Structures are given as C-alpha cells and as structure tokens.
Amino acid sequence: MALTRGTESIGDHSLDLYLAEGEDFDFTGEVIWPAARILAHWVVANLPALAGKNVLELGAGSSPLSGLFAALTAKNVVLTDGEPAVLERCRQNVRLNSSKFAANCLVRHLPWGDGAALATMTGETIPAQKFDVLLGSDVIYSEVSVPPLMETIDAALPAAVDPTLTADQQPYCLLCYEHRTGNPQRHIPPLLLQHHLISSEIPLASFLSEAQRSALSDGRLSPFAMMPSQGTEMRFTLLRIARDPAPRPPIGGIAAPTQVEVPPPPPAVE
C-alpha cells in the first residue's frame, strides 16, 4: 500500500501523518473515517479539559486523530488496536508528532475482550482502571464487535464511581460512530445495562459548525473519494459512557424493575 505524508488541521492545531493512498481500502485500520474526524474535533474543542489526563484510544488504527490531538495536553496517551499490522504505522505517526506532545504516548496491541492484556499492557505507567478518558471512533461496525468492545470499556473504567468527584469529573468513554446497515448500534443499550454503565448523547452542534455537519451528512468527508454518497444521508452519534452510580442487578440480562407501591383501590360505592 502506497503512503503519502499529509497534514490534518483543526483550528490552530495540526498533525503530520503518514497516510495510505490508493483504491484498496479493505484494510480499514489504514483509513481515517469520518467519525474519527468528528471525535477529533471534540478533542480539540476540549483540550484544556484533557490536560493532565490518562487517555486510552480503542481501535486507533494507523492514524489515530483523537488520541494524537489529545496528546497535545494530556499526561499519558495509550493508542491501541487489535490488528498488529497497523501498529507500526501508528508508531511512525507518534514519532512524527512527538515534539508537539505534552503526553507520554504509547502504542500497544489490545484485542477487545482481553482483560489480561488490558491489565498488563502499560506496566507501571498507568495501572488498570486508572484511565480518565477512553476514546473510540467508528468502532461500532458489526454485531460481533460490540460485546467485546463493551467488555473492554467496562474493564478500563473504574469499577465504581468516585464519591469525591462530581458526575462531570467521573472517568468516561466517548464513542463516535456512523449508523450502519444492519444496525449494530442496537446492541449498545442492553450491553451498557449488563456492564452497569450509562450513556448520554453529545449533540454534534455543540462543537461542529453547520457547514461541517452538512459535509458529514452528505458524505463529503467520506474517505472514499471514488465512492460518493449518491444522496444517502450519513448519520453519526457521539456517545458519552460512564459508570452507573446506582446500578440495579440484572435479572436474566434485563434490569430488575423498580418496585412501585400501588395504592389500594378506593372503596366501592354502593
């Protein structure tokens, strides 16, 4: 696969990247997908809030925009992918931008659902469950990928909320994904419930301009310049996931219903 060196700029910040070029994009880890650019815009808009944080990117691929931009202010950034072949290119892009980083930036192999790998991949640098922010873009792409992804998110977030922190200060995960054919995103709500996690949607309008949102919806930011959207609207969601502060134990995979006291019926009128 041929490579070219390019620049990705958001606002006043830019990254130099080795990018794959050509028409053979079967290797998805080599592509910067539209959802990755959306999440990167959120990261740049929130760089002050990421200062001093430990950040983990899941499914980073070879050009992890979100994690690389986060490294501008974060304390530690760990870029991970389950496909070893993309990690060397990821390391090249880390080295290419290292002079801009405030963070110690690591690249690690992490198959989703592998709790042992998560616990040991960073050694003493960042102990397990000490990540403040998790990032993932376009990682909801098939039904089989969602359960192990949620297992990894569950394992990487603290097992319980910290009572000394406000809700906004609790560790969280951001997932940005395109709504795809087959609707794999439908598996997210029951899996969040199973893992005692909660979610809220972040409006794209809170950090993207109208022109940017329009370009996303009609496919003009698609990586496939040779494959226009042909009028098909692209839909994206940015989801914030955190530990449920008061989880109810599941029963058969379904949350136990809240017990509601029903008042007695009024006396019969004769």
Order of alpha helices (4+ residues) and beta strands (2+ residues): beta-beta-alpha-alpha-beta-alpha-beta-alpha-beta-alpha-beta-alpha-beta-alpha-beta-alpha-beta-beta-beta
